[in-house]
Amino acid sequence: MKISVVTATYHCADTIGDCLGSVAGQSLAEREHIVIDGASTDGTLEVLRAHEAGLAALVSEPDDGIYSGLNKGLARASGEAVGLLHGDDVYADTHVLARVADAFADPAVDAVYGDLVYVAKDDLGRVIRYWRAGAFRPGRLRRGWMPPHPTLFLRRSVYERFGLFDTRYRIAADYDLMLRVLSQLSGRVVYLPQVLVRMRVGGASNRSLRQVMRKSWEDYQALRANGVGGVGALAWKNLSKVPQLFVRQ
């Protein structure tokens, strides 16, 4: 099966090369990499153009943020399944997409996800946090559970049924989409108990106290909008991050 990988970039000239190489080095032959850049001016576009021959699509134009860019990429995806990889992140090894494709070989499977490690900005081998997701059960959503979004692959038909990212959320549109999908999905959700993605620390949601507070408020709104929970689920969601600091590979 063919897997589409969508990456939205903006001012990540120092890291986008690692991301591009990570996708290009995957052993799965049937893949495409779609990159949507938000009109970067820091050298990101020059790096992307140097790798353009290996991309299924490259678009660089002003947009309304990361979720707007991801929506543009999703609209261009032609794979049977789609994954999202941020410009600062890399796949854990060269066989990640192949293992995901194997899981999707069962037509009853609509979603596949795995574990994620947060790594140092300047050292992809130094693990800061280990996000061991665990198996999916619908009831866990009400206790603040979510899969690591960069590890989540969905059939393209799932996006067609449930929609794309709601760009009214500036930080938590990924959480809103996962709640929307996983609270209603009838197909199987498969957990691969292995690290699929290495994510550099320092994302948009935790750059400042103001961003952390906004993220929590948007998480709460997403929980309420999807009828999954409220303050209790939000509290459990935030507390669930603490054990990640003490787990290592």
N, C-alpha and C positions, 0 to 999 in steps of 0.2 A: 504494500500500500504506500501511497505517497503522503508525506507529512510536510505541511507548510510551517515554517518558523517565521514569526513576525517580530521585528525589532523596531522600536521607536527611539530615535536618537535626538539629542540636543546637547551640544558642547561637551562631548566626551572623546575628544581627540586622543587622549592618553590611554583610553581603555578599549575603544571600539575595535581596534585591530585584534585584540584577544578574542572578543566576541565573534568576529567574522571568521577567524581561524578555527574557533571551536566548532562552528557549524560546518564549515568547509571540510573539516577533518572527520566528520561523522562517517561511519562505515555504511550507513543506509544510503543506497544509491538514489532511491526515489524520494527526493526531498527538494524543497525550494526555500530560499531565504529572501524575504521581502523586507526592505528597510525603508522606513519613512522618517526623514529628517526634518526637524522644525526650523530650517533655514539657519543652521549653525554658522558661526563666523570665526570659530577658534581653530580651524584646521580639520574638524571632523569630516566635512564634505570632501576634502582632498583625499583623506584616507579611504573614504567610501568609494570615491571614483577610481582609486587605484585598484580596488577589488571588484569593480562593477561587473566584470565579465563573469564572475561567479554568483551574481545575484539574479534572482528572477525579476526583481523590480527595485528601482531606487528612485525615490521621490524626495525632493528637498524644497520645501515651501513653508511659509508661516502657517502655524496652526494654533489651536486653542489649548495646547498642553498635551501631555503624554497620552491621555485616553483618546483624544481626538486623533492623534497619530496612529495609535493602535487600531482604531476603528477604520481608518483609511487602509491600513495593511490587511485587516481581516476582510475587507470588501474585495481585495485583490487575490486573496488566497484561493488556490485551486486544489489543494490537497484534501484527502478524505478526512484527515485529522489535522488540528492546528495547535501549535504551541507558541508561547510568547517568551522571548529572551531579551532582557534589557541590555543596553549597550555597555553596561559595566560588568555584566555577568558572563559566565562560561559554563558549558556542559562539563560534568565531572569526568567524563572519559569519552572515548571515540565511539562507543557502542550504545549510548543513551537512546538515540532515536530508533535504533534497531530493536532494542528491548521494548520500547513503547509500541512500535509497529507490531511486534509479536503479540502483545497484549490485546491490541485492537483486531487481531485476526479473528477473534470471536465476535461475530456480528451483533451479539447482545450487549457488548461493551460500548458505552457512550463516553466514558471518562477514564483517564489514567493519570496517576500522580505518584510522587515519591518523596524522598527526603531532600533537605537542603542544608547547606552549611554556609554561614556567614564567615567571610575571610577578610584579612587585612587588605586595605587598599593597595598597598605596595608589595604584598606577598600572598599570592593565591593559595599557597600551601599552608598558611598559618590560620587555623580555625579559631574563630572568636565565639561563635555559637553554633550549636547543632540542633536543627529543627527536625526531630523525628516525628513524622506526622501521625503514624498509626493508621489502623484500618478505619474506613468510613462507616459510620452508622448515622442515619438521619437525626436521631435524637441528640447526637453530639453537637449539632449546630446550635441548639439552645443552651449549651454550656460553653459557648464561645469558640468551639473548634472550627478550624478551617485548614485546608491543605495549603502548602506553600505555593502561592500563585504561579511563580515561574516554572514550577514542576508540573503544573496542571495542563494536560492535553485534552481537548474536547473534539468530538467529531464536528466537522463543519456544519452538519445538519442540526447540531444542538444550538449553534449560534443562530441559525435560520429560524429555529423554533422559539428561542427565548430572547433574542435580540443581542445587541452589542453593548458596549459600555455606556452608562448613563453619565454624560459629561457634566451634569450638574454637580456631581461629586468631583472635587478637585484632587483628593488624595485617596478616597476609599471606594472609587468606582470598581476596583477589582474585587473588593469584599462584597459589594452589592451584587455584582454579577455572579459570584460564586454562591451567595445565599439564594439568589433567584433561581439558579440552575439546580443546585444540589437539593434544595427543599422540594423540588417538583419532578426531578428526573426519574423516569421509569426504567431506563436502561441500567446496566451494571456499572459500578464504579470500582475500578481496580487499583489497589495500592501496591506499588513496587517498593519493598522495604530496603531501599538503597539510595545513596545520594545521587541525585540526577543533576543538580545545579550547584555551582559555587558562586555565591553572591557577595560582592564587595560591600562592606559596611558603609553607612553614610547616605542612605536613601532619602528621598524627599520627605517621607513621613516622620523622620526622627532627627532632622537637622537642627531643630530648636525647640524650646518648650512650647512656643506658640504653635508650631507645626504638630507637635505631639497632641496638644489640646484640640486642635482642629481635627486631627485624625480621629480622636476618640469621639468627638461630636458627630462626625460623619459616619463612623461605625455605628453609633447609636441610631442615627437616622436610617441607615441601611437595615439594621435589625428590625426596626419598627415597620419600615415600608414593606418588608418581605414577610411580616408576621411571624418572625422566628423567635423573638425575645425582646428584652429591653436592658435595663440597667444591670440586672444579674448576669445576663449573658456577656455583656460588655466587661464586667468585672472579671469573670472567669477567663475571658479572652486575653485580657492584659496580664492576669496572674499566670496564665499558661506559658508565658515567655520566660519566666524565671528559671525553670529546670533546664532550658536550653543552654544556659550559661555553664552548666555543670556536666553536660554530656559530651563525650568526645568519641571520635571514630575508633 
